[in-house]
Amino acid sequence: MLTAASTRTWRQTRRRRTAGWPARLSCMVSGALAIVLLGPVTAGAALGATVSEFAVPTAASGPSGIAAGPDGALWFTESQPGTNKIGRVTTSGHMSEFPLPVRDSFRIGIAAGSDGALWFTDSSRSSGQLSMIGRITTAGTVTEFPVPLPIRDPERITAGPDGALWFTGGAGNEIGRISTSGHVTEFPLPAGPYRYLSGITAGPDGALWFVEGSGPKIGRITTSGQVTEFPLPSQNGFPQAITAGPDGALWFTEESALVSAPAKIGRITTMGAITEFPLSGPSSELFGIAAGPDRALWFIEGLQSKVGRITTTGSVSEFPTPTANGGPEGIAAGRDGAMWFTEQPADKIARLPVVPTTRKECRHGGWRNLVDDRGRPFRTRAQCVRFVAQHRSRGGGA
């Protein structure tokens, strides 16, 4: 049975390679937490009330990153050493797993590439073994490309506006780029202390945006390698994940190093102006954030086993996962109008419906748990059915 303590142990031992992180995490989750409510946080309402969970066939696989594939399915990494697999789940819940070459490594990030394949990070645990960037076709054919030093421990990966894949070096101060033919280029950050790079995403301005946990800062790199860094307002912040929002800004998760301070969701414009929205407490392990089909941002609260939603005006809702202490980690929007997320220690993939794409979803009161593509709740079943019909006529939905 999963407990809060076992979830913390799982996460602390699975992949953190920085000396300061485990001690910092222990400080954050031990003792009595002084929760200060500074923002408009609400409990989970009707939206997202029906969550489906699908068990990963391989036990102790530790599903981590997740991304929508070009085939309409969701693809995810199985992070634990020894599993050596990439997983796939259809929107109806059918699971497939594809074996990888046997390595002592962690698989974390995954993203769809411009070539119709999925690309993932494969971070080595052995000092005598290079890390890899992997490529898997939708048919399951795998190719791996070594990542040359000094880039170490690739973490997250994203498709760039130049057709290449861009990734962060988690244990160094480098951003990496890999072409779809496998050529790797390293871009070192400006001289300075260790950054702990994690999330990365393509911005609406044609650049790549990434987070620097130790700093803390939000970084921007052009496709030619020019880097700009923006310090966060609070030096006690620890950003983890970042995504492009529907409002033309970038949105990121920000943990707090202080027990008395709340975790936050941050917003940064492409000009560097930062706004922060506090959550209901000092949540940790905010590993994932993604834009939803409802023009809101959805994020992960791992240790609290919650999925959160924040509108572009800063209104926050939080939804507990069905599995207590399931430890959600990665999150992505599917083509079926739902948000999909991984539950790492629970070895599950979960689906949270948001926007209906079929009339069936409007039946039996289901419309009460859904919204339209602008985040507005339906007032009647007929309104839900009408939205689906209109959505299909515009070429959306299934």
C-alpha positions as a Markdown table, in Angstrom:
| # | Residue | x | y | z |
|---|---|---|---|---|
| 1 | Met | 0.0 | 0.0 | 0.0 |
| 2 | Leu | 1.3 | 3.5 | -0.9 |
| 3 | Thr | 1.8 | 5.9 | 2.0 |
| 4 | Ala | 2.9 | 9.5 | 2.1 |
| 5 | Ala | 6.2 | 8.3 | 3.5 |
| 6 | Ser | 6.8 | 5.7 | 0.8 |
| 7 | Thr | 6.0 | 8.2 | -1.9 |
| 8 | Arg | 8.6 | 10.5 | -0.5 |
| 9 | Thr | 11.2 | 7.7 | -0.2 |
| 10 | Trp | 10.5 | 6.6 | -3.8 |
| 11 | Arg | 11.0 | 10.0 | -5.2 |
| 12 | Gln | 14.0 | 10.9 | -3.0 |
| 13 | Thr | 15.9 | 7.8 | -4.0 |
| 14 | Arg | 14.9 | 7.5 | -7.6 |
| 15 | Arg | 17.0 | 10.1 | -9.5 |
| 16 | Arg | 18.0 | 13.3 | -7.6 |
| 17 | Arg | 21.7 | 13.7 | -8.2 |
| 18 | Thr | 22.4 | 17.0 | -6.5 |
| 19 | Ala | 23.7 | 16.9 | -3.0 |
| 20 | Gly | 21.5 | 19.7 | -1.7 |
| 21 | Trp | 18.2 | 18.4 | -3.0 |
| 22 | Pro | 17.4 | 15.4 | -0.7 |
| 23 | Ala | 18.1 | 17.5 | 2.4 |
| 24 | Arg | 16.1 | 20.4 | 1.1 |
| 25 | Leu | 13.1 | 18.1 | 0.3 |
| 26 | Ser | 13.3 | 16.5 | 3.7 |
| 27 | Cys | 13.1 | 20.0 | 5.3 |
| 28 | Met | 10.1 | 20.9 | 3.2 |
| 29 | Val | 8.0 | 17.9 | 4.1 |
| 30 | Ser | 8.8 | 17.3 | 7.7 |
| 31 | Gly | 7.3 | 18.9 | 10.8 |
| 32 | Ala | 4.1 | 20.9 | 11.1 |
| 33 | Leu | 3.5 | 22.9 | 7.9 |
| 34 | Ala | 2.3 | 26.5 | 8.5 |
| 35 | Ile | 0.0 | 26.9 | 5.5 |
| 36 | Val | -0.6 | 30.5 | 4.4 |
| 37 | Leu | -3.4 | 31.1 | 1.9 |
| 38 | Leu | -2.4 | 34.0 | -0.2 |
| 39 | Gly | -4.2 | 33.3 | -3.4 |
| 40 | Pro | -7.6 | 32.4 | -4.8 |
| 41 | Val | -7.4 | 28.6 | -4.2 |
| 42 | Thr | -10.5 | 26.4 | -4.2 |
| 43 | Ala | -11.0 | 22.7 | -3.7 |
| 44 | Gly | -11.7 | 20.5 | -6.7 |
| 45 | Ala | -15.2 | 21.3 | -8.0 |
| 46 | Ala | -17.3 | 19.4 | -10.5 |
| 47 | Leu | -14.6 | 19.8 | -13.2 |
| 48 | Gly | -12.4 | 16.8 | -13.3 |
| 49 | Ala | -14.6 | 14.8 | -10.9 |
| 50 | Thr | -14.3 | 11.6 | -13.0 |
| 51 | Val | -10.7 | 10.4 | -13.3 |
| 52 | Ser | -9.9 | 7.0 | -14.9 |
| 53 | Glu | -6.7 | 5.2 | -14.1 |
| 54 | Phe | -4.9 | 2.6 | -16.1 |
| 55 | Ala | -2.2 | 0.3 | -14.6 |
| 56 | Val | 1.1 | 0.0 | -16.4 |
| 57 | Pro | 1.8 | -3.7 | -17.1 |
| 58 | Thr | 5.4 | -3.6 | -15.7 |
| 59 | Ala | 5.5 | -3.3 | -11.9 |
| 60 | Ala | 7.8 | -0.7 | -10.3 |
| 61 | Ser | 8.3 | 0.9 | -13.7 |
| 62 | Gly | 7.9 | 4.5 | -12.4 |
| 63 | Pro | 6.1 | 6.2 | -15.3 |
| 64 | Ser | 7.4 | 9.8 | -15.4 |
| 65 | Gly | 7.2 | 12.0 | -18.5 |
| 66 | Ile | 4.2 | 11.9 | -20.8 |
| 67 | Ala | 3.5 | 13.4 | -24.2 |
| 68 | Ala | 0.8 | 13.2 | -26.9 |
| 69 | Gly | 2.0 | 11.4 | -29.9 |
| 70 | Pro | 1.2 | 12.0 | -33.6 |
| 71 | Asp | -0.8 | 8.7 | -33.6 |
| 72 | Gly | -3.4 | 10.1 | -31.1 |
| 73 | Ala | -2.0 | 8.0 | -28.2 |
| 74 | Leu | -0.1 | 9.2 | -25.1 |
| 75 | Trp | 3.5 | 8.1 | -24.8 |
| 76 | Phe | 5.4 | 7.9 | -21.5 |
| 77 | Thr | 8.8 | 7.1 | -20.1 |
| 78 | Glu | 9.3 | 4.3 | -17.5 |
| 79 | Ser | 11.9 | 5.9 | -15.3 |
| 80 | Gln | 13.1 | 3.2 | -13.0 |
| 81 | Pro | 16.5 | 1.5 | -13.8 |
| 82 | Gly | 16.0 | -2.0 | -14.9 |
| 83 | Thr | 12.6 | -1.4 | -16.6 |
| 84 | Asn | 14.2 | -0.1 | -19.9 |
| 85 | Lys | 10.9 | 0.6 | -21.6 |
| 86 | Ile | 8.8 | 3.3 | -23.2 |
| 87 | Gly | 5.1 | 3.0 | -22.8 |
| 88 | Arg | 2.1 | 3.9 | -24.9 |
| 89 | Val | -1.6 | 4.2 | -23.9 |
| 90 | Thr | -4.5 | 4.8 | -26.3 |
| 91 | Thr | -7.3 | 7.2 | -25.3 |
| 92 | Ser | -9.4 | 4.1 | -24.5 |
| 93 | Gly | -6.8 | 2.9 | -22.1 |
| 94 | His | -5.0 | 0.1 | -24.0 |
| 95 | Met | -1.4 | -0.2 | -22.9 |
| 96 | Ser | 1.7 | -1.2 | -24.9 |
| 97 | Glu | 5.3 | -1.3 | -23.8 |
| 98 | Phe | 8.4 | -1.2 | -26.0 |
| 99 | Pro | 11.8 | -2.5 | -24.7 |
| 100 | Leu | 14.9 | -0.4 | -24.9 |
| 101 | Pro | 18.6 | -1.4 | -24.9 |
| 102 | Val | 19.6 | -2.6 | -21.4 |
| 103 | Arg | 21.3 | 0.3 | -19.6 |
| 104 | Asp | 21.7 | 1.5 | -16.0 |
| 105 | Ser | 19.8 | 4.7 | -16.6 |
| 106 | Phe | 16.8 | 6.8 | -15.9 |
| 107 | Arg | 14.3 | 7.9 | -18.6 |
| 108 | Ile | 12.6 | 11.2 | -17.7 |
| 109 | Gly | 11.4 | 13.5 | -20.5 |
| 110 | Ile | 9.6 | 12.7 | -23.7 |
| 111 | Ala | 8.3 | 14.9 | -26.5 |
| 112 | Ala | 6.9 | 14.5 | -30.0 |
| 113 | Gly | 9.4 | 15.5 | -32.7 |
| 114 | Ser | 8.9 | 17.1 | -36.1 |
| 115 | Asp | 9.7 | 13.8 | -37.8 |
| 116 | Gly | 6.6 | 12.0 | -36.5 |
| 117 | Ala | 8.6 | 10.1 | -33.8 |
| 118 | Leu | 8.8 | 10.4 | -30.0 |
| 119 | Trp | 12.1 | 11.6 | -28.5 |
| 120 | Phe | 13.2 | 10.9 | -24.9 |
| 121 | Thr | 16.0 | 11.5 | -22.4 |
| 122 | Asp | 18.0 | 8.5 | -21.1 |
| 123 | Ser | 20.2 | 9.7 | -18.3 |
| 124 | Ser | 23.1 | 7.4 | -17.3 |
| 125 | Arg | 23.7 | 6.5 | -13.7 |
| 126 | Ser | 27.2 | 5.2 | -14.4 |
| 127 | Ser | 30.2 | 7.5 | -14.6 |
| 128 | Gly | 31.7 | 5.3 | -17.4 |
| 129 | Gln | 28.6 | 5.4 | -19.6 |
| 130 | Leu | 27.3 | 8.3 | -21.7 |
| 131 | Ser | 23.7 | 9.5 | -21.4 |
| 132 | Met | 21.5 | 9.1 | -24.5 |
| 133 | Ile | 18.8 | 10.9 | -26.3 |
| 134 | Gly | 16.4 | 8.2 | -27.7 |
| 135 | Arg | 14.0 | 8.2 | -30.6 |
| 136 | Ile | 11.1 | 5.8 | -30.9 |
| 137 | Thr | 8.7 | 5.5 | -33.9 |
| 138 | Thr | 5.0 | 5.0 | -33.4 |
| 139 | Ala | 5.7 | 1.4 | -34.6 |
| 140 | Gly | 8.2 | 0.9 | -31.7 |
| 141 | Thr | 11.5 | 1.1 | -33.5 |
| 142 | Val | 14.2 | 2.6 | -31.2 |
| 143 | Thr | 17.4 | 4.5 | -32.0 |
| 144 | Glu | 19.6 | 6.0 | -29.4 |
| 145 | Phe | 22.2 | 8.8 | -29.8 |
| 146 | Pro | 25.0 | 9.3 | -27.3 |
| 147 | Val | 25.2 | 12.7 | -25.6 |
| 148 | Pro | 28.8 | 14.0 | -25.6 |
| 149 | Leu | 30.3 | 15.5 | -22.5 |
| 150 | Pro | 30.2 | 18.0 | -20.9 |
| 151 | Ile | 26.4 | 17.6 | -21.2 |
| 152 | Arg | 25.4 | 15.3 | -18.3 |
| 153 | Asp | 22.1 | 13.8 | -17.1 |
| 154 | Pro | 19.6 | 15.1 | -19.7 |
| 155 | Glu | 16.3 | 15.8 | -18.0 |
| 156 | Arg | 13.5 | 17.3 | -20.1 |
| 157 | Ile | 13.1 | 17.6 | -23.8 |
| 158 | Thr | 10.9 | 19.6 | -26.2 |
| 159 | Ala | 10.4 | 20.2 | -29.9 |
| 160 | Gly | 12.0 | 23.4 | -31.1 |
| 161 | Pro | 10.8 | 25.8 | -33.7 |
| 162 | Asp | 13.7 | 24.8 | -35.9 |
| 163 | Gly | 12.6 | 21.2 | -36.3 |
| 164 | Ala | 15.2 | 19.9 | -33.8 |
| 165 | Leu | 14.7 | 18.7 | -30.2 |
| 166 | Trp | 16.1 | 20.7 | -27.3 |
| 167 | Phe | 16.9 | 19.4 | -23.9 |
| 168 | Thr | 18.3 | 20.4 | -20.5 |
| 169 | Gly | 21.5 | 19.0 | -18.9 |
| 170 | Gly | 20.2 | 18.3 | -15.4 |
| 171 | Ala | 23.7 | 17.9 | -13.8 |
| 172 | Gly | 25.4 | 20.7 | -15.6 |
| 173 | Asn | 25.0 | 24.2 | -17.1 |
| 174 | Glu | 24.3 | 23.3 | -20.7 |
| 175 | Ile | 21.3 | 23.3 | -23.0 |
| 176 | Gly | 21.5 | 20.6 | -25.7 |
| 177 | Arg | 20.1 | 20.5 | -29.2 |
| 178 | Ile | 19.7 | 17.3 | -31.3 |
| 179 | Ser | 18.7 | 17.3 | -34.9 |
| 180 | Thr | 16.3 | 14.6 | -36.1 |
| 181 | Ser | 19.4 | 12.9 | -37.8 |
| 182 | Gly | 21.1 | 12.7 | -34.4 |
| 183 | His | 23.6 | 15.5 | -34.4 |
| 184 | Val | 24.1 | 17.0 | -30.9 |
| 185 | Thr | 25.1 | 20.6 | -30.3 |
| 186 | Glu | 26.0 | 22.0 | -26.8 |
| 187 | Phe | 25.2 | 25.5 | -25.7 |
| 188 | Pro | 26.8 | 26.4 | -22.4 |
| 189 | Leu | 25.1 | 28.9 | -20.2 |
| 190 | Pro | 26.9 | 32.1 | -19.0 |
| 191 | Ala | 29.6 | 31.5 | -16.4 |
| 192 | Gly | 28.2 | 31.0 | -12.9 |
| 193 | Pro | 27.3 | 28.5 | -10.2 |
| 194 | Tyr | 25.5 | 25.2 | -10.9 |
| 195 | Arg | 22.0 | 25.9 | -12.2 |
| 196 | Tyr | 20.1 | 22.5 | -11.9 |
| 197 | Leu | 18.3 | 22.8 | -15.2 |
| 198 | Ser | 15.0 | 20.9 | -15.6 |
| 199 | Gly | 11.9 | 22.0 | -17.6 |
| 200 | Ile | 12.2 | 23.4 | -21.2 |
| 201 | Thr | 9.6 | 24.4 | -23.7 |
| 202 | Ala | 9.2 | 26.3 | -27.0 |
| 203 | Gly | 7.9 | 29.8 | -26.6 |
| 204 | Pro | 5.6 | 31.8 | -28.8 |
| 205 | Asp | 8.6 | 34.1 | -29.7 |
| 206 | Gly | 10.6 | 31.4 | -31.6 |
| 207 | Ala | 13.0 | 30.8 | -28.6 |
| 208 | Leu | 13.3 | 28.0 | -26.1 |
| 209 | Trp | 12.5 | 28.8 | -22.4 |
| 210 | Phe | 13.8 | 26.8 | -19.5 |
| 211 | Val | 14.0 | 26.8 | -15.7 |
| 212 | Glu | 17.0 | 27.1 | -13.5 |
| 213 | Gly | 16.3 | 25.5 | -10.1 |
| 214 | Ser | 19.4 | 26.8 | -8.4 |
| 215 | Gly | 19.5 | 30.6 | -8.9 |
| 216 | Pro | 16.5 | 30.7 | -9.2 |
| 217 | Lys | 15.9 | 31.9 | -12.7 |
| 218 | Ile | 13.9 | 31.5 | -15.9 |
| 219 | Gly | 16.1 | 31.2 | -19.0 |
| 220 | Arg | 15.6 | 31.9 | -22.6 |
| 221 | Ile | 17.8 | 30.6 | -25.5 |
| 222 | Thr | 17.5 | 31.5 | -29.2 |
| 223 | Thr | 18.0 | 28.8 | -31.8 |
| 224 | Ser | 21.4 | 30.3 | -32.4 |
| 225 | Gly | 22.4 | 29.9 | -28.8 |
| 226 | Gln | 22.0 | 33.4 | -27.3 |
| 227 | Val | 21.0 | 33.1 | -23.7 |
| 228 | Thr | 19.1 | 35.6 | -21.5 |
| 229 | Glu | 18.3 | 34.9 | -17.8 |
| 230 | Phe | 15.5 | 36.4 | -15.7 |
| 231 | Pro | 15.8 | 36.1 | -11.8 |
| 232 | Leu | 12.7 | 35.2 | -9.9 |
| 233 | Pro | 11.3 | 37.7 | -7.4 |
| 234 | Ser | 11.8 | 35.3 | -4.6 |
| 235 | Gln | 15.3 | 33.8 | -4.0 |
| 236 | Asn | 13.7 | 31.0 | -2.1 |
| 237 | Gly | 11.9 | 29.7 | -5.2 |
| 238 | Phe | 12.8 | 26.5 | -7.0 |
| 239 | Pro | 11.2 | 26.3 | -10.5 |
| 240 | Gln | 10.7 | 22.8 | -11.9 |
| 241 | Ala | 8.6 | 22.8 | -15.1 |
| 242 | Ile | 7.6 | 25.2 | -17.8 |
| 243 | Thr | 5.1 | 25.4 | -20.7 |
| 244 | Ala | 3.7 | 27.9 | -23.2 |
| 245 | Gly | 0.3 | 29.2 | -22.2 |
| 246 | Pro | -2.7 | 30.2 | -24.3 |
| 247 | Asp | -2.2 | 33.8 | -23.5 |
| 248 | Gly | 1.2 | 34.2 | -25.2 |
| 249 | Ala | 3.2 | 33.9 | -22.0 |
| 250 | Leu | 5.2 | 31.1 | -20.4 |
| 251 | Trp | 3.9 | 29.4 | -17.2 |
| 252 | Phe | 6.1 | 27.6 | -14.7 |
| 253 | Thr | 5.9 | 25.7 | -11.4 |
| 254 | Glu | 7.8 | 27.1 | -8.4 |
| 255 | Glu | 8.4 | 25.2 | -5.2 |
| 256 | Ser | 9.4 | 26.9 | -2.0 |
| 257 | Ala | 12.5 | 26.2 | 0.1 |
| 258 | Leu | 10.8 | 27.7 | 3.1 |
| 259 | Val | 8.3 | 25.7 | 5.1 |
| 260 | Ser | 6.3 | 28.8 | 5.9 |
| 261 | Ala | 6.1 | 30.0 | 2.3 |
| 262 | Pro | 3.6 | 28.7 | -0.3 |
| 263 | Ala | 4.5 | 27.1 | -3.5 |
| 264 | Lys | 3.6 | 29.1 | -6.6 |
| 265 | Ile | 2.6 | 29.0 | -10.2 |
| 266 | Gly | 4.5 | 31.6 | -12.1 |
| 267 | Arg | 3.9 | 33.5 | -15.4 |
| 268 | Ile | 6.6 | 35.2 | -17.4 |
| 269 | Thr | 6.0 | 37.3 | -20.5 |
| 270 | Thr | 8.3 | 37.1 | -23.5 |
| 271 | Met | 9.7 | 40.4 | -22.3 |
| 272 | Gly | 10.6 | 39.0 | -18.9 |
| 273 | Ala | 7.8 | 40.4 | -16.7 |
| 274 | Ile | 7.1 | 37.8 | -13.9 |
| 275 | Thr | 3.8 | 37.3 | -12.0 |
| 276 | Glu | 3.5 | 34.7 | -9.2 |
| 277 | Phe | 0.3 | 33.0 | -8.0 |
| 278 | Pro | 0.5 | 31.3 | -4.6 |
| 279 | Leu | -1.0 | 27.9 | -4.0 |
| 280 | Ser | -2.6 | 26.7 | -0.8 |
| 281 | Gly | 0.5 | 25.5 | 0.9 |
| 282 | Pro | 4.2 | 24.7 | 0.6 |
| 283 | Ser | 3.6 | 21.9 | -1.9 |
| 284 | Ser | 6.7 | 20.2 | -3.4 |
| 285 | Glu | 7.4 | 18.1 | -6.4 |
| 286 | Leu | 5.6 | 20.4 | -8.9 |
| 287 | Phe | 7.2 | 18.4 | -11.7 |
| 288 | Gly | 4.7 | 19.0 | -14.5 |
| 289 | Ile | 2.7 | 21.7 | -16.1 |
| 290 | Ala | 0.8 | 21.8 | -19.5 |
| 291 | Ala | -1.7 | 23.9 | -21.3 |
| 292 | Gly | -5.2 | 22.3 | -21.4 |
| 293 | Pro | -7.9 | 22.3 | -24.1 |
| 294 | Asp | -9.9 | 24.7 | -21.9 |
| 295 | Arg | -7.4 | 27.6 | -22.1 |
| 296 | Ala | -6.2 | 27.0 | -18.6 |
| 297 | Leu | -2.9 | 25.5 | -17.3 |
| 298 | Trp | -2.8 | 22.2 | -15.5 |
| 299 | Phe | -0.1 | 21.2 | -13.1 |
| 300 | Ile | 1.1 | 18.4 | -10.8 |
| 301 | Glu | 1.4 | 18.5 | -7.0 |
| 302 | Gly | 3.3 | 15.3 | -6.5 |
| 303 | Leu | 3.6 | 14.9 | -2.7 |
| 304 | Gln | 0.0 | 16.0 | -2.2 |
| 305 | Ser | -1.2 | 13.6 | -4.9 |
| 306 | Lys | -3.2 | 16.4 | -6.6 |
| 307 | Val | -3.7 | 17.8 | -10.0 |
| 308 | Gly | -4.1 | 21.6 | -10.1 |
| 309 | Arg | -5.7 | 24.0 | -12.6 |
| 310 | Ile | -5.0 | 27.7 | -13.0 |
| 311 | Thr | -6.7 | 30.1 | -15.3 |
| 312 | Thr | -4.8 | 32.8 | -17.1 |
| 313 | Thr | -6.3 | 35.3 | -14.6 |
| 314 | Gly | -4.8 | 33.3 | -11.7 |
| 315 | Ser | -7.8 | 31.4 | -10.3 |
| 316 | Val | -6.6 | 28.0 | -8.9 |
| 317 | Ser | -8.5 | 24.7 | -8.3 |
| 318 | Glu | -7.0 | 21.5 | -7.0 |
| 319 | Phe | -8.2 | 17.9 | -7.5 |
| 320 | Pro | -7.0 | 14.9 | -5.5 |
| 321 | Thr | -6.0 | 11.8 | -7.5 |
| 322 | Pro | -8.1 | 8.6 | -7.0 |
| 323 | Thr | -5.1 | 6.7 | -5.7 |
| 324 | Ala | -4.0 | 8.1 | -2.3 |
| 325 | Asn | -0.3 | 9.0 | -2.4 |
| 326 | Gly | -0.2 | 8.0 | -6.1 |
| 327 | Gly | 2.6 | 10.6 | -6.7 |
| 328 | Pro | 1.6 | 12.2 | -10.0 |
| 329 | Glu | 4.5 | 13.5 | -12.0 |
| 330 | Gly | 4.1 | 14.3 | -15.7 |
| 331 | Ile | 1.1 | 15.8 | -17.4 |
| 332 | Ala | 0.0 | 16.4 | -21.0 |
| 333 | Ala | -3.1 | 17.3 | -23.0 |
| 334 | Gly | -4.5 | 14.5 | -25.1 |
| 335 | Arg | -6.3 | 14.8 | -28.4 |
| 336 | Asp | -9.5 | 13.5 | -26.7 |
| 337 | Gly | -10.1 | 16.8 | -24.7 |
| 338 | Ala | -8.6 | 15.3 | -21.5 |
| 339 | Met | -5.5 | 15.8 | -19.4 |
| 340 | Trp | -3.3 | 12.7 | -19.0 |
| 341 | Phe | -0.8 | 12.3 | -16.2 |
| 342 | Thr | 1.6 | 9.7 | -14.8 |
| 343 | Glu | 1.4 | 8.4 | -11.3 |
| 344 | Gln | 5.0 | 7.3 | -10.6 |
| 345 | Pro | 5.1 | 5.2 | -7.5 |
| 346 | Ala | 1.5 | 3.9 | -8.2 |
| 347 | Asp | 2.6 | 2.7 | -11.7 |
| 348 | Lys | -0.5 | 4.2 | -13.3 |
| 349 | Ile | -1.5 | 6.5 | -16.1 |
| 350 | Ala | -4.6 | 8.6 | -15.4 |
| 351 | Arg | -7.1 | 10.5 | -17.6 |
| 352 | Leu | -8.9 | 13.5 | -16.4 |
| 353 | Pro | -11.7 | 14.7 | -18.8 |
| 354 | Val | -12.0 | 18.4 | -19.4 |
| 355 | Val | -13.5 | 19.2 | -22.8 |
| 356 | Pro | -16.0 | 16.8 | -24.4 |
| 357 | Thr | -15.2 | 15.4 | -27.9 |
| 358 | Thr | -18.0 | 12.8 | -28.1 |
| 359 | Arg | -21.8 | 13.0 | -27.3 |
| 360 | Lys | -21.3 | 10.0 | -25.0 |
| 361 | Glu | -19.4 | 12.1 | -22.6 |
| 362 | Cys | -22.4 | 14.4 | -22.1 |
| 363 | Arg | -24.6 | 11.5 | -20.9 |
| 364 | His | -25.6 | 10.5 | -17.4 |
| 365 | Gly | -24.7 | 13.8 | -15.9 |
| 366 | Gly | -21.2 | 13.8 | -17.4 |
| 367 | Trp | -21.8 | 17.3 | -18.8 |
| 368 | Arg | -21.7 | 18.6 | -15.3 |
| 369 | Asn | -18.0 | 17.7 | -15.0 |
| 370 | Leu | -16.9 | 19.3 | -18.3 |
| 371 | Val | -16.3 | 22.7 | -19.8 |
| 372 | Asp | -16.0 | 24.1 | -23.3 |
| 373 | Asp | -12.8 | 25.1 | -25.0 |
| 374 | Arg | -12.9 | 28.5 | -23.3 |
| 375 | Gly | -13.2 | 27.0 | -19.8 |
| 376 | Arg | -16.9 | 27.7 | -19.4 |
| 377 | Pro | -19.1 | 25.1 | -17.6 |
| 378 | Phe | -22.1 | 23.7 | -19.5 |
| 379 | Arg | -25.5 | 24.6 | -18.0 |
| 380 | Thr | -27.4 | 21.7 | -19.6 |
| 381 | Arg | -26.7 | 18.3 | -21.4 |
| 382 | Ala | -28.1 | 19.8 | -24.6 |
| 383 | Gln | -25.5 | 22.6 | -24.5 |
| 384 | Cys | -22.8 | 20.0 | -24.1 |
| 385 | Val | -24.1 | 17.9 | -27.0 |
| 386 | Arg | -24.4 | 21.1 | -29.2 |
| 387 | Phe | -20.8 | 22.0 | -28.4 |
| 388 | Val | -19.6 | 18.5 | -29.5 |
| 389 | Ala | -21.5 | 18.8 | -32.8 |
| 390 | Gln | -20.1 | 22.3 | -33.5 |
| 391 | His | -16.6 | 21.1 | -32.5 |
| 392 | Arg | -16.8 | 18.2 | -35.0 |
| 393 | Ser | -18.1 | 20.5 | -37.8 |
| 394 | Arg | -14.9 | 22.6 | -37.3 |
| 395 | Gly | -12.7 | 19.6 | -37.7 |
| 396 | Gly | -12.1 | 18.9 | -34.0 |
| 397 | Gly | -13.0 | 16.0 | -31.9 |
| 398 | Ala | -13.4 | 12.4 | -32.8 |
